[in-house]
Amino acid sequence: MSAIIFLLGAVVIAAIGIGVLVYVSKEPPRSSLSSIDDFARQKQAMAPRANSGRHKNSAHAGNSGQAPSSASNKLGRGV
């Protein structure tokens, strides 16, 4: 009977230890750079997307889907 009590005690202690490890791993980091990382993550989430223009059809935007031409092409100096 004492062996069963010993095993139950070991299982309870192991479960408590695993619970503590899970709790600590889920806790937010407390390093000096964690607030900077949080700010960068929030800034990235709020940044406008590159392909989220207001116009769904590029012809309405005055751009026929082509890349903008450079100033040298407009002046006829280079191709």
PAROVO-510563 format. One record per residue: residue number from 0; x, y, z of N, C-alpha, C in turn. Coordinates in Angstrom, 1 decimal. Layout:
N
<pt n="NUM" n_c1="X" n_c2="Y" n_c3="Z" ca_c1="X" ca_c2="Y" ca_c3="Z" c_c1="X" c_c2="Y" c_c3="Z"/>
...
***
This chain:
79
<pt n="0" n_c1="0.8" n_c2="-1.2" n_c3="0.0" ca_c1="0.0" ca_c2="0.0" ca_c3="0.0" c_c1="0.9" c_c2="1.3" c_c3="0.0"/>
<pt n="1" n_c1="2.0" n_c2="1.2" n_c3="0.7" ca_c1="2.8" ca_c2="2.4" ca_c3="0.7" c_c1="3.5" c_c2="2.7" c_c3="-0.6"/>
<pt n="2" n_c1="3.7" n_c2="1.7" n_c3="-1.4" ca_c1="4.2" ca_c2="1.9" ca_c3="-2.8" c_c1="3.2" c_c2="2.6" c_c3="-3.7"/>
<pt n="3" n_c1="1.9" n_c2="2.4" n_c3="-3.5" ca_c1="0.9" ca_c2="3.1" ca_c3="-4.3" c_c1="0.9" c_c2="4.5" c_c3="-3.9"/>
<pt n="4" n_c1="1.0" n_c2="4.8" n_c3="-2.6" ca_c1="0.9" ca_c2="6.2" ca_c3="-2.1" c_c1="2.2" c_c2="6.9" c_c3="-2.6"/>
<pt n="5" n_c1="3.3" n_c2="6.2" n_c3="-2.6" ca_c1="4.6" ca_c2="6.8" ca_c3="-3.1" c_c1="4.4" c_c2="7.2" c_c3="-4.6"/>
<pt n="6" n_c1="3.9" n_c2="6.3" n_c3="-5.4" ca_c1="3.7" ca_c2="6.5" ca_c3="-6.8" c_c1="2.7" c_c2="7.7" c_c3="-7.1"/>
<pt n="7" n_c1="1.6" n_c2="7.7" n_c3="-6.3" ca_c1="0.6" ca_c2="8.8" ca_c3="-6.4" c_c1="1.3" c_c2="10.1" c_c3="-6.1"/>
<pt n="8" n_c1="2.1" n_c2="10.1" n_c3="-5.0" ca_c1="2.8" ca_c2="11.4" ca_c3="-4.6" c_c1="3.8" c_c2="11.8" c_c3="-5.7"/>
<pt n="9" n_c1="4.5" n_c2="10.9" n_c3="-6.4" ca_c1="5.4" ca_c2="11.2" ca_c3="-7.5" c_c1="4.6" c_c2="11.8" c_c3="-8.7"/>
<pt n="10" n_c1="3.5" n_c2="11.2" n_c3="-9.0" ca_c1="2.7" ca_c2="11.7" ca_c3="-10.1" c_c1="2.1" c_c2="13.1" c_c3="-9.8"/>
<pt n="11" n_c1="1.7" n_c2="13.3" n_c3="-8.6" ca_c1="1.2" ca_c2="14.6" ca_c3="-8.2" c_c1="2.3" c_c2="15.7" c_c3="-8.3"/>
<pt n="12" n_c1="3.5" n_c2="15.3" n_c3="-7.8" ca_c1="4.6" ca_c2="16.3" ca_c3="-7.9" c_c1="5.0" c_c2="16.5" c_c3="-9.3"/>
<pt n="13" n_c1="5.0" n_c2="15.5" n_c3="-10.1" ca_c1="5.4" ca_c2="15.7" ca_c3="-11.6" c_c1="4.3" c_c2="16.5" c_c3="-12.2"/>
<pt n="14" n_c1="3.1" n_c2="16.4" n_c3="-11.9" ca_c1="2.0" ca_c2="17.2" ca_c3="-12.6" c_c1="2.1" c_c2="18.6" c_c3="-12.2"/>
<pt n="15" n_c1="2.4" n_c2="18.9" n_c3="-10.9" ca_c1="2.6" ca_c2="20.3" ca_c3="-10.5" c_c1="3.8" c_c2="20.9" c_c3="-11.2"/>
<pt n="16" n_c1="4.9" n_c2="20.1" n_c3="-11.3" ca_c1="6.1" ca_c2="20.6" ca_c3="-12.0" c_c1="5.8" c_c2="20.9" c_c3="-13.4"/>
<pt n="17" n_c1="5.1" n_c2="20.1" n_c3="-14.1" ca_c1="4.7" ca_c2="20.3" ca_c3="-15.5" c_c1="3.8" c_c2="21.5" c_c3="-15.6"/>
<pt n="18" n_c1="2.9" n_c2="21.7" n_c3="-14.7" ca_c1="2.0" ca_c2="22.8" ca_c3="-14.7" c_c1="2.8" c_c2="24.1" c_c3="-14.5"/>
<pt n="19" n_c1="3.8" n_c2="24.1" n_c3="-13.6" ca_c1="4.6" ca_c2="25.3" ca_c3="-13.4" c_c1="5.4" c_c2="25.7" c_c3="-14.7"/>
<pt n="20" n_c1="6.0" n_c2="24.6" n_c3="-15.3" ca_c1="6.7" ca_c2="24.9" ca_c3="-16.6" c_c1="5.8" c_c2="25.4" c_c3="-17.7"/>
<pt n="21" n_c1="4.6" n_c2="24.9" n_c3="-17.8" ca_c1="3.7" ca_c2="25.4" ca_c3="-18.9" c_c1="3.3" c_c2="26.9" c_c3="-18.6"/>
<pt n="22" n_c1="3.1" n_c2="27.2" n_c3="-17.3" ca_c1="2.7" ca_c2="28.5" ca_c3="-16.9" c_c1="3.8" c_c2="29.5" c_c3="-17.2"/>
<pt n="23" n_c1="5.0" n_c2="29.1" n_c3="-16.9" ca_c1="6.2" ca_c2="30.0" ca_c3="-17.1" c_c1="6.5" c_c2="30.2" c_c3="-18.6"/>
<pt n="24" n_c1="6.3" n_c2="29.2" n_c3="-19.4" ca_c1="6.6" ca_c2="29.3" ca_c3="-20.8" c_c1="5.5" c_c2="30.1" c_c3="-21.5"/>
<pt n="25" n_c1="4.3" n_c2="30.2" n_c3="-21.0" ca_c1="3.3" ca_c2="31.0" ca_c3="-21.6" c_c1="3.3" c_c2="32.5" c_c3="-21.1"/>
<pt n="26" n_c1="4.0" n_c2="32.8" n_c3="-20.1" ca_c1="4.1" ca_c2="34.1" ca_c3="-19.6" c_c1="4.9" c_c2="35.0" c_c3="-20.6"/>
<pt n="27" n_c1="4.5" n_c2="36.3" n_c3="-20.7" ca_c1="5.2" ca_c2="37.2" ca_c3="-21.7" c_c1="6.6" c_c2="37.4" c_c3="-21.2"/>
<pt n="28" n_c1="7.5" n_c2="37.6" n_c3="-22.2" ca_c1="8.9" ca_c2="37.8" ca_c3="-21.8" c_c1="9.1" c_c2="39.1" c_c3="-21.0"/>
<pt n="29" n_c1="10.1" n_c2="39.2" n_c3="-20.2" ca_c1="10.3" ca_c2="40.4" ca_c3="-19.4" c_c1="11.7" c_c2="40.9" c_c3="-19.7"/>
<pt n="30" n_c1="12.2" n_c2="40.7" n_c3="-20.9" ca_c1="13.6" ca_c2="41.2" ca_c3="-21.2" c_c1="13.5" c_c2="42.7" c_c3="-21.5"/>
<pt n="31" n_c1="14.6" n_c2="43.3" n_c3="-21.6" ca_c1="14.6" ca_c2="44.8" ca_c3="-21.8" c_c1="14.2" c_c2="45.1" c_c3="-23.3"/>
<pt n="32" n_c1="14.3" n_c2="44.1" n_c3="-24.2" ca_c1="13.9" ca_c2="44.3" ca_c3="-25.6" c_c1="12.5" c_c2="43.9" c_c3="-25.9"/>
<pt n="33" n_c1="11.8" n_c2="43.3" n_c3="-24.9" ca_c1="10.5" ca_c2="42.8" ca_c3="-25.2" c_c1="9.5" c_c2="43.9" c_c3="-25.6"/>
<pt n="34" n_c1="9.6" n_c2="45.0" n_c3="-24.9" ca_c1="8.7" ca_c2="46.1" ca_c3="-25.3" c_c1="9.0" c_c2="46.7" c_c3="-26.7"/>
<pt n="35" n_c1="10.2" n_c2="46.7" n_c3="-27.1" ca_c1="10.6" ca_c2="47.1" ca_c3="-28.4" c_c1="10.1" c_c2="46.1" c_c3="-29.4"/>
<pt n="36" n_c1="10.2" n_c2="44.8" n_c3="-29.2" ca_c1="9.6" ca_c2="43.8" ca_c3="-30.1" c_c1="8.1" c_c2="43.9" c_c3="-30.2"/>
<pt n="37" n_c1="7.4" n_c2="44.2" n_c3="-29.1" ca_c1="6.0" ca_c2="44.4" ca_c3="-29.1" c_c1="5.6" c_c2="45.6" c_c3="-29.9"/>
<pt n="38" n_c1="6.3" n_c2="46.7" n_c3="-29.8" ca_c1="6.0" ca_c2="47.9" ca_c3="-30.6" c_c1="6.2" c_c2="47.6" c_c3="-32.1"/>
<pt n="39" n_c1="7.3" n_c2="46.9" n_c3="-32.4" ca_c1="7.6" ca_c2="46.6" ca_c3="-33.8" c_c1="6.5" c_c2="45.7" c_c3="-34.4"/>
<pt n="40" n_c1="6.0" n_c2="44.8" n_c3="-33.6" ca_c1="5.0" ca_c2="43.9" ca_c3="-34.0" c_c1="3.7" c_c2="44.6" c_c3="-34.3"/>
<pt n="41" n_c1="3.3" n_c2="45.5" n_c3="-33.4" ca_c1="2.1" ca_c2="46.3" ca_c3="-33.5" c_c1="2.2" c_c2="47.3" c_c3="-34.7"/>
<pt n="42" n_c1="3.4" n_c2="47.9" n_c3="-34.9" ca_c1="3.6" ca_c2="48.8" ca_c3="-36.0" c_c1="3.5" c_c2="48.0" c_c3="-37.3"/>
<pt n="43" n_c1="4.0" n_c2="46.8" n_c3="-37.4" ca_c1="3.9" ca_c2="46.0" ca_c3="-38.6" c_c1="2.5" c_c2="45.7" c_c3="-38.9"/>
<pt n="44" n_c1="1.7" n_c2="45.4" n_c3="-37.9" ca_c1="0.3" ca_c2="45.0" ca_c3="-38.0" c_c1="-0.5" c_c2="46.2" c_c3="-38.5"/>
<pt n="45" n_c1="-0.2" n_c2="47.4" n_c3="-38.2" ca_c1="-0.9" ca_c2="48.6" ca_c3="-38.6" c_c1="-0.5" c_c2="49.2" c_c3="-39.9"/>
<pt n="46" n_c1="0.7" n_c2="48.7" n_c3="-40.4" ca_c1="1.2" ca_c2="49.3" ca_c3="-41.7" c_c1="0.3" c_c2="48.9" c_c3="-42.8"/>
<pt n="47" n_c1="0.1" n_c2="49.8" n_c3="-43.8" ca_c1="-0.7" ca_c2="49.5" ca_c3="-45.0" c_c1="0.0" c_c2="48.4" c_c3="-45.8"/>
<pt n="48" n_c1="-0.8" n_c2="47.6" n_c3="-46.4" ca_c1="-0.2" ca_c2="46.5" ca_c3="-47.3" c_c1="0.2" c_c2="47.1" c_c3="-48.6"/>
<pt n="49" n_c1="1.2" n_c2="46.5" n_c3="-49.2" ca_c1="1.8" ca_c2="47.0" ca_c3="-50.5" c_c1="0.7" c_c2="46.9" c_c3="-51.6"/>
<pt n="50" n_c1="-0.1" n_c2="45.9" n_c3="-51.6" ca_c1="-1.0" ca_c2="45.7" ca_c3="-52.7" c_c1="-2.5" c_c2="45.9" c_c3="-52.3"/>
<pt n="51" n_c1="-2.7" n_c2="46.8" n_c3="-51.4" ca_c1="-4.0" ca_c2="47.1" ca_c3="-50.9" c_c1="-4.5" c_c2="48.5" c_c3="-51.4"/>
<pt n="52" n_c1="-4.3" n_c2="48.8" n_c3="-52.7" ca_c1="-4.7" ca_c2="50.1" ca_c3="-53.2" c_c1="-6.2" c_c2="50.3" c_c3="-53.1"/>
<pt n="53" n_c1="-6.6" n_c2="51.5" n_c3="-53.3" ca_c1="-8.0" ca_c2="51.8" ca_c3="-53.2" c_c1="-8.8" c_c2="51.3" c_c3="-54.4"/>
<pt n="54" n_c1="-8.1" n_c2="51.2" n_c3="-55.5" ca_c1="-8.8" ca_c2="50.8" ca_c3="-56.8" c_c1="-8.6" c_c2="49.4" c_c3="-57.0"/>
<pt n="55" n_c1="-9.6" n_c2="48.6" n_c3="-57.2" ca_c1="-9.5" ca_c2="47.2" ca_c3="-57.5" c_c1="-9.1" c_c2="47.0" c_c3="-58.9"/>
<pt n="56" n_c1="-9.4" n_c2="47.8" n_c3="-59.8" ca_c1="-9.0" ca_c2="47.7" ca_c3="-61.2" c_c1="-8.0" c_c2="48.8" c_c3="-61.5"/>
<pt n="57" n_c1="-6.8" n_c2="48.4" n_c3="-61.9" ca_c1="-5.7" ca_c2="49.3" ca_c3="-62.1" c_c1="-5.9" c_c2="50.3" c_c3="-63.2"/>
<pt n="58" n_c1="-6.8" n_c2="50.0" n_c3="-64.2" ca_c1="-7.1" ca_c2="50.9" ca_c3="-65.2" c_c1="-7.8" c_c2="52.2" c_c3="-64.7"/>
<pt n="59" n_c1="-8.6" n_c2="52.0" n_c3="-63.6" ca_c1="-9.3" ca_c2="53.2" ca_c3="-63.1" c_c1="-8.3" c_c2="54.1" c_c3="-62.3"/>
<pt n="60" n_c1="-7.2" n_c2="53.6" n_c3="-61.9" ca_c1="-6.2" ca_c2="54.3" ca_c3="-61.2" c_c1="-5.3" c_c2="55.1" c_c3="-62.2"/>
<pt n="61" n_c1="-5.4" n_c2="54.9" n_c3="-63.5" ca_c1="-4.6" ca_c2="55.6" ca_c3="-64.4" c_c1="-3.3" c_c2="54.9" c_c3="-64.7"/>
<pt n="62" n_c1="-3.1" n_c2="53.7" n_c3="-64.2" ca_c1="-1.9" ca_c2="52.9" ca_c3="-64.4" c_c1="-2.4" c_c2="51.6" c_c3="-65.0"/>
<pt n="63" n_c1="-1.9" n_c2="51.2" n_c3="-66.1" ca_c1="-2.4" ca_c2="50.1" ca_c3="-66.8" c_c1="-1.7" c_c2="48.8" c_c3="-66.3"/>
<pt n="64" n_c1="-1.2" n_c2="48.8" n_c3="-65.1" ca_c1="-0.6" ca_c2="47.6" ca_c3="-64.5" c_c1="0.9" c_c2="47.5" c_c3="-64.8"/>
<pt n="65" n_c1="1.4" n_c2="48.6" n_c3="-65.4" ca_c1="2.8" ca_c2="48.6" ca_c3="-65.7" c_c1="3.6" c_c2="49.3" c_c3="-64.7"/>
<pt n="66" n_c1="4.9" n_c2="49.0" n_c3="-64.5" ca_c1="5.7" ca_c2="49.7" ca_c3="-63.6" c_c1="5.9" c_c2="51.1" c_c3="-64.0"/>
<pt n="67" n_c1="6.0" n_c2="52.1" n_c3="-63.1" ca_c1="6.2" ca_c2="53.5" ca_c3="-63.5" c_c1="7.5" c_c2="53.7" c_c3="-64.2"/>
<pt n="68" n_c1="7.5" n_c2="54.5" n_c3="-65.2" ca_c1="8.7" ca_c2="54.7" ca_c3="-66.0" c_c1="9.6" c_c2="55.7" c_c3="-65.3"/>
<pt n="69" n_c1="10.9" n_c2="55.6" n_c3="-65.5" ca_c1="11.8" ca_c2="56.4" ca_c3="-64.8" c_c1="11.9" c_c2="57.8" c_c3="-65.5"/>
<pt n="70" n_c1="12.5" n_c2="58.7" n_c3="-64.9" ca_c1="12.6" ca_c2="60.1" ca_c3="-65.4" c_c1="13.5" c_c2="60.1" c_c3="-66.7"/>
<pt n="71" n_c1="14.5" n_c2="59.2" n_c3="-66.8" ca_c1="15.4" ca_c2="59.1" ca_c3="-68.0" c_c1="14.6" c_c2="58.6" c_c3="-69.2"/>
<pt n="72" n_c1="13.6" n_c2="57.7" n_c3="-69.0" ca_c1="12.8" ca_c2="57.2" ca_c3="-70.1" c_c1="11.9" c_c2="58.3" c_c3="-70.6"/>
<pt n="73" n_c1="11.4" n_c2="59.2" n_c3="-69.7" ca_c1="10.5" ca_c2="60.2" ca_c3="-70.1" c_c1="11.2" c_c2="61.3" c_c3="-70.9"/>
<pt n="74" n_c1="12.5" n_c2="61.5" n_c3="-70.7" ca_c1="13.3" ca_c2="62.5" ca_c3="-71.4" c_c1="13.9" c_c2="61.9" c_c3="-72.6"/>
<pt n="75" n_c1="13.8" n_c2="60.6" n_c3="-72.8" ca_c1="14.3" ca_c2="60.0" ca_c3="-74.0" c_c1="15.8" c_c2="59.6" c_c3="-73.9"/>
<pt n="76" n_c1="16.3" n_c2="59.6" n_c3="-72.7" ca_c1="17.8" ca_c2="59.3" ca_c3="-72.6" c_c1="17.9" c_c2="57.8" c_c3="-72.1"/>
<pt n="77" n_c1="17.8" n_c2="56.9" n_c3="-72.7" ca_c1="18.1" ca_c2="55.5" ca_c3="-72.2" c_c1="16.8" c_c2="54.7" c_c3="-72.2"/>
<pt n="78" n_c1="17.0" n_c2="53.5" n_c3="-72.4" ca_c1="15.9" ca_c2="52.6" ca_c3="-72.6" c_c1="15.9" c_c2="51.5" c_c3="-71.6"/>
***
